Amino acid sequence: MRHFKLKFILILSFILMTQNICAQSLDSLLQLAVSENTTLKSLELEYKAELIKTDQVSQLPNPKIGIGVPILQPETRLGPQTMMISASQMFPWFGALKAKKEVTVSMSKMRYEKISALKLNLFYIVKSNYYQLEFAEEKQALIEKDILLLKVIEQLSLSKIESGEGSIADVLRLQLKIDELTNEIAILENSKHTTSTRINEIIKQPLTSQITTRDRLLQIPLLDFDIEAFQAKISAHHPLMEMLNVEIEISENRDLVNSTTNKPTIELGIDYSLVGQRTDASPINNGRDILIPKIMLSIPIYRKSFNASNQIESMNRKAIELDKISLIDQMTRQLIEYKTEYDNAILMFNLSEQQALTAQQTYEILLTNYSTNSVGFDDLLSIQSQLLIYKQLNINARLLANIAVAKIERLTNF
């Protein structure tokens, strides 16, 4: 007996552990979406690559070196030139390299904000599909419970037929209803596979893997809605708004690059010529080599391109400022719409709660009447169907409320 108890405890522990392993929490799926999603990984690599570019644009141009050997050697007073060597280094105007580096740094910021924006979208997709899984599982359990209630009525009807008080038509109608609900469970099972596939695509797990929730009921989420606070937060920190701010920053840095490009470019160099000694005379410094330091300036005379670039960047910045206003207005409108969806879901939830309570009381009265007096079967079947509808509306209201909050969080939770 003692060994039997020990085996029973071990088996029960194994089952519970297996359930915990198979069940997946929403937080764990969100973490997988961040760590495993290939699109996010791709953007992160692009971000790192953009940072590496700063080393490329911030270095000086490569120096130039050249060697020349004259086929027909020119003669100088001190001897013939046998070889010429030249070297030069170009130096952009002060601040040009730094300006180019700032443009590249700003471009990397743009990649980073794209990553943040994508995370918000991925989180919303995972949340909404996870809630739909919970909805399907809770609705499936509700229908299974309703089938059991119908089978109780079916057994009651069969008993009445045996006593000569019931009708076979009642049993057939119950069986039709049971078949209908059984088919609905099969449809829900298929929808769960589809929903799991959407989540698996994001977290990069095998598409056929079944996502299992932790069998918790969908709860009505609390919502602290302050539209002015949301507007201020979006304006200051939302990734899409930050992307527009970075575009302005890039435009301003391009202006700096244009400004430094329109300044003279300095090139320092040296020419060295090897001179052979004269054999027909002995002048002073016979065969002395030639060394010529040199400085060159590239003077930007033509300014049409520079002026046009400045005008273009200025207009781009004005356009982006207008885009920022439009983005805030668009997100504000969406937040108000999502709040309305949430409020409507709460109204549906409260109504379905009251309707389900009333229908349950009516169902119990009609069931008692039918079991004792064999009357009211049509009303019993009708109220039983209505009770199921009200309970399903209740689950659907909780689903819509959770999805509405997830939509709001996609715009505000960053």
TACOR-V788641 format. One record per residue. N is the residue number from 0. RES is the residue in one small letter. OMEGA is omega in whole degrees, -180 to 180 (999 if undefined). Layout:
# TACOR-V788641
n:N res:RES omega:OMEGA
n:N res:RES omega:OMEGA
This chain:
# TACOR-V788641
n:0 res:m omega:-180
n:1 res:r omega:179
n:2 res:h omega:180
n:3 res:f omega:179
n:4 res:k omega:-180
n:5 res:l omega:179
n:6 res:k omega:-179
n:7 res:f omega:179
n:8 res:i omega:180
n:9 res:l omega:-180
n:10 res:i omega:180
n:11 res:l omega:179
n:12 res:s omega:180
n:13 res:f omega:-180
n:14 res:i omega:-180
n:15 res:l omega:178
n:16 res:m omega:179
n:17 res:t omega:179
n:18 res:q omega:179
n:19 res:n omega:-180
n:20 res:i omega:-177
n:21 res:c omega:-179
n:22 res:a omega:-177
n:23 res:q omega:179
n:24 res:s omega:179
n:25 res:l omega:-179
n:26 res:d omega:-180
n:27 res:s omega:178
n:28 res:l omega:178
n:29 res:l omega:177
n:30 res:q omega:177
n:31 res:l omega:178
n:32 res:a omega:179
n:33 res:v omega:-172
n:34 res:s omega:-172
n:35 res:e omega:-175
n:36 res:n omega:-175
n:37 res:t omega:179
n:38 res:t omega:176
n:39 res:l omega:179
n:40 res:k omega:179
n:41 res:s omega:179
n:42 res:l omega:179
n:43 res:e omega:177
n:44 res:l omega:177
n:45 res:e omega:178
n:46 res:y omega:179
n:47 res:k omega:178
n:48 res:a omega:180
n:49 res:e omega:178
n:50 res:l omega:-180
n:51 res:i omega:-179
n:52 res:k omega:-180
n:53 res:t omega:178
n:54 res:d omega:-179
n:55 res:q omega:-173
n:56 res:v omega:-175
n:57 res:s omega:179
n:58 res:q omega:179
n:59 res:l omega:173
n:60 res:p omega:180
n:61 res:n omega:176
n:62 res:p omega:180
n:63 res:k omega:176
n:64 res:i omega:-178
n:65 res:g omega:179
n:66 res:i omega:179
n:67 res:g omega:176
n:68 res:v omega:-177
n:69 res:p omega:175
n:70 res:i omega:174
n:71 res:l omega:-173
n:72 res:q omega:176
n:73 res:p omega:-179
n:74 res:e omega:172
n:75 res:t omega:-179
n:76 res:r omega:-176
n:77 res:l omega:178
n:78 res:g omega:-178
n:79 res:p omega:175
n:80 res:q omega:-176
n:81 res:t omega:-180
n:82 res:m omega:176
n:83 res:m omega:178
n:84 res:i omega:178
n:85 res:s omega:177
n:86 res:a omega:-179
n:87 res:s omega:177
n:88 res:q omega:179
n:89 res:m omega:179
n:90 res:f omega:176
n:91 res:p omega:180
n:92 res:w omega:-176
n:93 res:f omega:178
n:94 res:g omega:-177
n:95 res:a omega:-179
n:96 res:l omega:179
n:97 res:k omega:179
n:98 res:a omega:178
n:99 res:k omega:178
n:100 res:k omega:-180
n:101 res:e omega:177
n:102 res:v omega:-179
n:103 res:t omega:177
n:104 res:v omega:178
n:105 res:s omega:177
n:106 res:m omega:178
n:107 res:s omega:176
n:108 res:k omega:179
n:109 res:m omega:177
n:110 res:r omega:-178
n:111 res:y omega:180
n:112 res:e omega:175
n:113 res:k omega:177
n:114 res:i omega:-179
n:115 res:s omega:180
n:116 res:a omega:180
n:117 res:l omega:178
n:118 res:k omega:179
n:119 res:l omega:180
n:120 res:n omega:179
n:121 res:l omega:178
n:122 res:f omega:-180
n:123 res:y omega:-179
n:124 res:i omega:180
n:125 res:v omega:-179
n:126 res:k omega:-175
n:127 res:s omega:179
n:128 res:n omega:177
n:129 res:y omega:177
n:130 res:y omega:178
n:131 res:q omega:175
n:132 res:l omega:178
n:133 res:e omega:178
n:134 res:f omega:-178
n:135 res:a omega:-179
n:136 res:e omega:179
n:137 res:e omega:178
n:138 res:k omega:178
n:139 res:q omega:178
n:140 res:a omega:179
n:141 res:l omega:-179
n:142 res:i omega:178
n:143 res:e omega:178
n:144 res:k omega:179
n:145 res:d omega:177
n:146 res:i omega:178
n:147 res:l omega:178
n:148 res:l omega:178
n:149 res:l omega:179
n:150 res:k omega:175
n:151 res:v omega:177
n:152 res:i omega:179
n:153 res:e omega:178
n:154 res:q omega:178
n:155 res:l omega:179
n:156 res:s omega:178
n:157 res:l omega:178
n:158 res:s omega:180
n:159 res:k omega:177
n:160 res:i omega:179
n:161 res:e omega:179
n:162 res:s omega:177
n:163 res:g omega:-178
n:164 res:e omega:-175
n:165 res:g omega:-179
n:166 res:s omega:177
n:167 res:i omega:179
n:168 res:a omega:178
n:169 res:d omega:-180
n:170 res:v omega:-180
n:171 res:l omega:178
n:172 res:r omega:177
n:173 res:l omega:180
n:174 res:q omega:176
n:175 res:l omega:180
n:176 res:k omega:179
n:177 res:i omega:178
n:178 res:d omega:179
n:179 res:e omega:-180
n:180 res:l omega:177
n:181 res:t omega:177
n:182 res:n omega:178
n:183 res:e omega:176
n:184 res:i omega:179
n:185 res:a omega:178
n:186 res:i omega:177
n:187 res:l omega:179
n:188 res:e omega:178
n:189 res:n omega:179
n:190 res:s omega:177
n:191 res:k omega:177
n:192 res:h omega:179
n:193 res:t omega:180
n:194 res:t omega:178
n:195 res:s omega:180
n:196 res:t omega:179
n:197 res:r omega:179
n:198 res:i omega:-180
n:199 res:n omega:179
n:200 res:e omega:-179
n:201 res:i omega:-176
n:202 res:i omega:176
n:203 res:k omega:170
n:204 res:q omega:177
n:205 res:p omega:-174
n:206 res:l omega:-179
n:207 res:t omega:180
n:208 res:s omega:-179
n:209 res:q omega:175
n:210 res:i omega:-179
n:211 res:t omega:178
n:212 res:t omega:-176
n:213 res:r omega:174
n:214 res:d omega:176
n:215 res:r omega:179
n:216 res:l omega:174
n:217 res:l omega:179
n:218 res:q omega:174
n:219 res:i omega:-177
n:220 res:p omega:175
n:221 res:l omega:-178
n:222 res:l omega:174
n:223 res:d omega:-171
n:224 res:f omega:176
n:225 res:d omega:-172
n:226 res:i omega:180
n:227 res:e omega:177
n:228 res:a omega:178
n:229 res:f omega:179
n:230 res:q omega:180
n:231 res:a omega:-180
n:232 res:k omega:179
n:233 res:i omega:-179
n:234 res:s omega:-175
n:235 res:a omega:-167
n:236 res:h omega:-177
n:237 res:h omega:-178
n:238 res:p omega:179
n:239 res:l omega:176
n:240 res:m omega:178
n:241 res:e omega:177
n:242 res:m omega:177
n:243 res:l omega:177
n:244 res:n omega:178
n:245 res:v omega:177
n:246 res:e omega:176
n:247 res:i omega:178
n:248 res:e omega:178
n:249 res:i omega:180
n:250 res:s omega:179
n:251 res:e omega:178
n:252 res:n omega:176
n:253 res:r omega:175
n:254 res:d omega:178
n:255 res:l omega:178
n:256 res:v omega:178
n:257 res:n omega:-179
n:258 res:s omega:180
n:259 res:t omega:177
n:260 res:t omega:-179
n:261 res:n omega:176
n:262 res:k omega:-179
n:263 res:p omega:174
n:264 res:t omega:-176
n:265 res:i omega:177
n:266 res:e omega:178
n:267 res:l omega:-179
n:268 res:g omega:180
n:269 res:i omega:175
n:270 res:d omega:-178
n:271 res:y omega:-180
n:272 res:s omega:175
n:273 res:l omega:-177
n:274 res:v omega:177
n:275 res:g omega:-180
n:276 res:q omega:176
n:277 res:r omega:178
n:278 res:t omega:-178
n:279 res:d omega:179
n:280 res:a omega:180
n:281 res:s omega:178
n:282 res:p omega:177
n:283 res:i omega:-178
n:284 res:n omega:-180
n:285 res:n omega:178
n:286 res:g omega:-179
n:287 res:r omega:-180
n:288 res:d omega:-178
n:289 res:i omega:179
n:290 res:l omega:-175
n:291 res:i omega:169
n:292 res:p omega:-179
n:293 res:k omega:175
n:294 res:i omega:-179
n:295 res:m omega:178
n:296 res:l omega:171
n:297 res:s omega:-173
n:298 res:i omega:179
n:299 res:p omega:-179
n:300 res:i omega:-175
n:301 res:y omega:-171
n:302 res:r omega:-179
n:303 res:k omega:180
n:304 res:s omega:180
n:305 res:f omega:-179
n:306 res:n omega:179
n:307 res:a omega:179
n:308 res:s omega:179
n:309 res:n omega:180
n:310 res:q omega:180
n:311 res:i omega:-179
n:312 res:e omega:179
n:313 res:s omega:178
n:314 res:m omega:178
n:315 res:n omega:-180
n:316 res:r omega:177
n:317 res:k omega:178
n:318 res:a omega:-180
n:319 res:i omega:177
n:320 res:e omega:176
n:321 res:l omega:177
n:322 res:d omega:179
n:323 res:k omega:178
n:324 res:i omega:180
n:325 res:s omega:-179
n:326 res:l omega:178
n:327 res:i omega:179
n:328 res:d omega:-179
n:329 res:q omega:-179
n:330 res:m omega:177
n:331 res:t omega:178
n:332 res:r omega:179
n:333 res:q omega:179
n:334 res:l omega:179
n:335 res:i omega:178
n:336 res:e omega:-179
n:337 res:y omega:177
n:338 res:k omega:177
n:339 res:t omega:177
n:340 res:e omega:179
n:341 res:y omega:-179
n:342 res:d omega:179
n:343 res:n omega:178
n:344 res:a omega:178
n:345 res:i omega:178
n:346 res:l omega:179
n:347 res:m omega:-180
n:348 res:f omega:-178
n:349 res:n omega:180
n:350 res:l omega:-179
n:351 res:s omega:176
n:352 res:e omega:-179
n:353 res:q omega:-180
n:354 res:q omega:180
n:355 res:a omega:179
n:356 res:l omega:179
n:357 res:t omega:-180
n:358 res:a omega:180
n:359 res:q omega:179
n:360 res:q omega:179
n:361 res:t omega:180
n:362 res:y omega:-179
n:363 res:e omega:178
n:364 res:i omega:-178
n:365 res:l omega:178
n:366 res:l omega:178
n:367 res:t omega:179
n:368 res:n omega:-177
n:369 res:y omega:-178
n:370 res:s omega:-178
n:371 res:t omega:-174
n:372 res:n omega:-180
n:373 res:s omega:178
n:374 res:v omega:175
n:375 res:g omega:-179
n:376 res:f omega:-180
n:377 res:d omega:178
n:378 res:d omega:179
n:379 res:l omega:-179
n:380 res:l omega:180
n:381 res:s omega:-178
n:382 res:i omega:177
n:383 res:q omega:177
n:384 res:s omega:178
n:385 res:q omega:179
n:386 res:l omega:178
n:387 res:l omega:180
n:388 res:i omega:-179
n:389 res:y omega:179
n:390 res:k omega:177
n:391 res:q omega:176
n:392 res:l omega:178
n:393 res:n omega:178
n:394 res:i omega:-179
n:395 res:n omega:178
n:396 res:a omega:178
n:397 res:r omega:176
n:398 res:l omega:-178
n:399 res:l omega:179
n:400 res:a omega:179
n:401 res:n omega:179
n:402 res:i omega:178
n:403 res:a omega:178
n:404 res:v omega:177
n:405 res:a omega:177
n:406 res:k omega:179
n:407 res:i omega:180
n:408 res:e omega:178
n:409 res:r omega:-180
n:410 res:l omega:-171
n:411 res:t omega:-173
n:412 res:n omega:-180
n:413 res:f omega:999
